[in-house]
């Protein structure tokens, strides 16, 4: 008889179904932000800063 593997909660203690419910709410908002002009601009600034830090 195979044992059912418990999903890893990475030490949070948060049940997987609650994480999934939160993701269903947050993901569309995050996607909308990054598709917006403001999100594109902030991502470009972050990416440029990250590139500069990696060159150091």
N, CA, C and O atoms as CSV, one atom per row, in Angstrom:
chain,resi,resn,atom,element,x,y,z
A,1,UNK,N,N,0.842,-1.172,0.000
A,1,UNK,CA,C,0.000,0.000,0.000
A,1,UNK,C,C,0.897,1.249,0.000
A,1,UNK,O,O,1.744,1.409,0.879
A,2,UNK,N,N,0.707,2.111,-0.972
A,2,UNK,CA,C,1.518,3.314,-1.094
A,2,UNK,C,C,0.998,4.406,-0.157
A,2,UNK,O,O,-0.206,4.627,-0.027
A,3,UNK,N,N,1.952,5.076,0.488
A,3,UNK,CA,C,1.568,6.194,1.356
A,3,UNK,C,C,1.376,7.442,0.508
A,3,UNK,O,O,2.132,7.697,-0.429
A,4,UNK,N,N,0.369,8.202,0.845
A,4,UNK,CA,C,0.119,9.457,0.140
A,4,UNK,C,C,1.093,10.504,0.670
A,4,UNK,O,O,1.181,10.723,1.878
A,5,UNK,N,N,1.823,11.152,-0.239
A,5,UNK,CA,C,2.809,12.140,0.152
A,5,UNK,C,C,2.106,13.445,0.531
A,5,UNK,O,O,1.258,13.951,-0.205
A,6,UNK,N,N,2.475,13.970,1.687
A,6,UNK,CA,C,1.913,15.236,2.148
A,6,UNK,C,C,2.533,16.380,1.345
A,6,UNK,O,O,3.753,16.432,1.191
A,7,UNK,N,N,1.704,17.304,0.830
A,7,UNK,CA,C,2.267,18.437,0.078
A,7,UNK,C,C,3.168,19.275,0.973
A,7,UNK,O,O,2.879,19.459,2.155
A,8,UNK,N,N,4.248,19.778,0.415
A,8,UNK,CA,C,5.198,20.594,1.165
A,8,UNK,C,C,4.639,22.005,1.305
A,8,UNK,O,O,4.351,22.663,0.305
A,9,UNK,N,N,4.486,22.468,2.540
A,9,UNK,CA,C,4.015,23.834,2.781
A,9,UNK,C,C,5.175,24.771,3.084
A,9,UNK,O,O,4.960,25.919,3.472
A,10,UNK,N,N,6.409,24.289,2.910
A,10,UNK,CA,C,7.628,25.066,3.118
A,10,UNK,C,C,7.671,25.713,4.496
A,10,UNK,O,O,8.198,26.813,4.664
A,11,UNK,N,N,7.111,25.020,5.470
A,11,UNK,CA,C,7.172,25.478,6.846
A,11,UNK,C,C,6.174,26.563,7.200
A,11,UNK,O,O,6.245,27.125,8.293
A,12,UNK,N,N,5.243,26.873,6.302
A,12,UNK,CA,C,4.289,27.948,6.583
A,12,UNK,C,C,3.132,27.484,7.445
A,12,UNK,O,O,2.567,28.272,8.203
A,13,UNK,N,N,2.774,26.217,7.338
A,13,UNK,CA,C,1.614,25.711,8.046
A,13,UNK,C,C,0.307,26.074,7.357
A,13,UNK,O,O,-0.771,25.782,7.875
A,14,UNK,N,N,0.396,26.708,6.191
A,14,UNK,CA,C,-0.801,27.108,5.449
A,14,UNK,C,C,-1.244,25.935,4.579
A,14,UNK,O,O,-0.451,25.421,3.790
A,15,UNK,N,N,-2.495,25.506,4.711
A,15,UNK,CA,C,-2.982,24.393,3.897
A,15,UNK,C,C,-2.924,24.741,2.402
A,15,UNK,O,O,-3.153,25.886,2.010
A,16,UNK,N,N,-2.617,23.744,1.587
A,16,UNK,CA,C,-2.471,23.939,0.146
A,16,UNK,C,C,-3.717,24.565,-0.474
A,16,UNK,O,O,-3.601,25.418,-1.353
A,17,UNK,N,N,-4.909,24.156,-0.031
A,17,UNK,CA,C,-6.126,24.704,-0.643
A,17,UNK,C,C,-6.260,26.201,-0.372
A,17,UNK,O,O,-6.843,26.921,-1.182
A,18,UNK,N,N,-5.731,26.681,0.754
A,18,UNK,CA,C,-5.774,28.113,1.044
A,18,UNK,C,C,-4.766,28.878,0.194
A,18,UNK,O,O,-5.050,29.992,-0.246
A,19,UNK,N,N,-3.607,28.301,-0.038
A,19,UNK,CA,C,-2.605,28.916,-0.903
A,19,UNK,C,C,-3.163,29.027,-2.323
A,19,UNK,O,O,-3.016,30.059,-2.978
A,20,UNK,N,N,-3.802,27.955,-2.787
A,20,UNK,CA,C,-4.381,27.958,-4.134
A,20,UNK,C,C,-5.499,28.990,-4.254
A,20,UNK,O,O,-5.602,29.661,-5.281
A,21,UNK,N,N,-6.331,29.129,-3.235
A,21,UNK,CA,C,-7.411,30.119,-3.265
A,21,UNK,C,C,-6.822,31.534,-3.331
A,21,UNK,O,O,-7.319,32.379,-4.076
A,22,UNK,N,N,-5.785,31.787,-2.568
A,22,UNK,CA,C,-5.135,33.092,-2.585
A,22,UNK,C,C,-4.519,33.361,-3.962
A,22,UNK,O,O,-4.624,34.468,-4.489
A,23,UNK,N,N,-3.889,32.359,-4.529
A,23,UNK,CA,C,-3.280,32.517,-5.849
A,23,UNK,C,C,-4.333,32.832,-6.911
A,23,UNK,O,O,-4.081,33.627,-7.817
A,24,UNK,N,N,-5.512,32.211,-6.803
A,24,UNK,CA,C,-6.580,32.480,-7.779
A,24,UNK,C,C,-7.039,33.931,-7.712
A,24,UNK,O,O,-7.479,34.490,-8.717
A,25,UNK,N,N,-6.940,34.542,-6.535
A,25,UNK,CA,C,-7.331,35.945,-6.372
A,25,UNK,C,C,-6.206,36.880,-6.821
A,25,UNK,O,O,-6.456,37.865,-7.516
A,26,UNK,N,N,-4.971,36.574,-6.426
A,26,UNK,CA,C,-3.856,37.474,-6.681
A,26,UNK,C,C,-3.307,37.421,-8.104
A,26,UNK,O,O,-2.919,38.456,-8.647
A,27,UNK,N,N,-3.265,36.253,-8.712
A,27,UNK,CA,C,-2.629,36.110,-10.019
A,27,UNK,C,C,-3.223,37.042,-11.068
A,27,UNK,O,O,-2.458,37.708,-11.765
A,28,UNK,N,N,-4.539,37.127,-11.221
A,28,UNK,CA,C,-5.073,38.047,-12.229
A,28,UNK,C,C,-4.698,39.512,-11.965
A,28,UNK,O,O,-4.474,40.276,-12.904
A,29,UNK,N,N,-4.633,39.898,-10.691
A,29,UNK,CA,C,-4.243,41.267,-10.346
A,29,UNK,C,C,-2.775,41.521,-10.698
A,29,UNK,O,O,-2.433,42.580,-11.224
A,30,UNK,N,N,-1.928,40.564,-10.412
A,30,UNK,CA,C,-0.505,40.688,-10.725
A,30,UNK,C,C,-0.306,40.759,-12.238
A,30,UNK,O,O,0.464,41.583,-12.730
A,31,UNK,N,N,-1.002,39.893,-12.968
A,31,UNK,CA,C,-0.893,39.898,-14.428
A,31,UNK,C,C,-1.361,41.232,-15.003
A,31,UNK,O,O,-0.714,41.784,-15.893
A,32,UNK,N,N,-2.476,41.749,-14.503
A,32,UNK,CA,C,-2.998,43.026,-14.995
A,32,UNK,C,C,-1.999,44.150,-14.739
A,32,UNK,O,O,-1.807,45.017,-15.592
A,33,UNK,N,N,-1.365,44.138,-13.574
A,33,UNK,CA,C,-0.376,45.172,-13.266
A,33,UNK,C,C,0.781,45.127,-14.253
A,33,UNK,O,O,1.170,46.161,-14.797
A,34,UNK,N,N,1.333,43.944,-14.491
A,34,UNK,CA,C,2.493,43.847,-15.372
A,34,UNK,C,C,2.142,44.076,-16.832
A,34,UNK,O,O,3.035,44.330,-17.641
A,35,UNK,N,N,0.871,43.995,-17.189
A,35,UNK,CA,C,0.444,44.305,-18.550
A,35,UNK,C,C,0.164,45.801,-18.719
A,35,UNK,O,O,0.065,46.285,-19.847
A,36,UNK,N,N,0.037,46.534,-17.617
A,36,UNK,CA,C,-0.244,47.971,-17.670
A,36,UNK,C,C,1.025,48.754,-18.018
A,36,UNK,O,O,2.137,48.233,-17.920
A,37,UNK,N,N,0.838,50.024,-18.427
A,37,UNK,CA,C,1.989,50.887,-18.723
A,37,UNK,C,C,2.865,51.058,-17.491
A,37,UNK,O,O,4.090,50.970,-17.571
A,38,UNK,N,N,2.225,51.305,-16.352
A,38,UNK,CA,C,2.971,51.496,-15.109
A,38,UNK,C,C,3.780,50.249,-14.766
A,38,UNK,O,O,4.948,50.345,-14.387
A,39,UNK,N,N,3.167,49.095,-14.898
A,39,UNK,CA,C,3.857,47.839,-14.602
A,39,UNK,C,C,5.018,47.597,-15.536
A,39,UNK,O,O,6.080,47.146,-15.108
A,40,UNK,N,N,4.826,47.896,-16.822
A,40,UNK,CA,C,5.903,47.730,-17.804
A,40,UNK,C,C,7.070,48.657,-17.468
A,40,UNK,O,O,8.231,48.257,-17.549
A,41,UNK,N,N,6.751,49.909,-17.086
A,41,UNK,CA,C,7.783,50.879,-16.750
A,41,UNK,C,C,8.557,50.446,-15.503
A,41,UNK,O,O,9.787,50.496,-15.478
A,42,UNK,N,N,7.819,50.019,-14.464
A,42,UNK,CA,C,8.486,49.586,-13.228
A,42,UNK,C,C,9.340,48.345,-13.461
A,42,UNK,O,O,10.423,48.219,-12.890
A,43,UNK,N,N,8.857,47.432,-14.295
A,43,UNK,CA,C,9.637,46.232,-14.595
A,43,UNK,C,C,10.915,46.605,-15.341
A,43,UNK,O,O,11.982,46.064,-15.048
A,44,UNK,N,N,10.816,47.526,-16.304
A,44,UNK,CA,C,12.004,47.950,-17.052
A,44,UNK,C,C,13.018,48.600,-16.110
A,44,UNK,O,O,14.217,48.347,-16.224
A,45,UNK,N,N,12.544,49.440,-15.178
A,45,UNK,CA,C,13.443,50.078,-14.208
A,45,UNK,C,C,14.102,49.031,-13.313
A,45,UNK,O,O,15.305,49.095,-13.061
A,46,UNK,N,N,13.317,48.073,-12.835
A,46,UNK,CA,C,13.852,47.019,-11.976
A,46,UNK,C,C,14.886,46.200,-12.738
A,46,UNK,O,O,15.941,45.861,-12.202
A,47,UNK,N,N,14.574,45.884,-13.996
A,47,UNK,CA,C,15.465,45.051,-14.803
A,47,UNK,C,C,16.788,45.787,-15.072
A,47,UNK,O,O,17.854,45.172,-15.043
A,48,UNK,N,N,16.720,47.095,-15.331
A,48,UNK,CA,C,17.923,47.878,-15.552
A,48,UNK,C,C,18.769,47.932,-14.279
A,48,UNK,O,O,19.992,47.801,-14.335
A,49,UNK,N,N,18.119,48.123,-13.147
A,49,UNK,CA,C,18.836,48.174,-11.868
A,49,UNK,C,C,19.485,46.824,-11.583
A,49,UNK,O,O,20.627,46.757,-11.128
A,50,UNK,N,N,18.758,45.770,-11.850
A,50,UNK,CA,C,19.294,44.421,-11.627
A,50,UNK,C,C,20.519,44.174,-12.501
A,50,UNK,O,O,21.513,43.606,-12.049
A,51,UNK,N,N,20.434,44.610,-13.764
A,51,UNK,CA,C,21.569,44.450,-14.680
A,51,UNK,C,C,22.783,45.201,-14.200
A,51,UNK,O,O,23.904,44.700,-14.285
A,52,UNK,N,N,22.566,46.416,-13.688
A,52,UNK,CA,C,23.675,47.230,-13.173
A,52,UNK,C,C,24.307,46.570,-11.948
A,52,UNK,O,O,25.527,46.598,-11.788
A,53,UNK,N,N,23.488,45.981,-11.092
A,53,UNK,CA,C,24.015,45.314,-9.888
A,53,UNK,C,C,24.815,44.074,-10.253
A,53,UNK,O,O,25.797,43.755,-9.583
A,54,UNK,N,N,24.414,43.374,-11.298
A,54,UNK,CA,C,25.131,42.158,-11.697
A,54,UNK,C,C,26.481,42.462,-12.315
A,54,UNK,O,O,27.391,41.635,-12.281
A,55,UNK,N,N,26.607,43.660,-12.884
A,55,UNK,CA,C,27.886,44.056,-13.498
A,55,UNK,C,C,28.931,44.424,-12.450
A,55,UNK,O,O,30.129,44.399,-12.730
A,56,UNK,N,N,28.483,44.762,-11.250
A,56,UNK,CA,C,29.408,45.187,-10.184
A,56,UNK,C,C,30.247,44.061,-9.668
A,56,UNK,O,O,31.068,44.262,-8.773
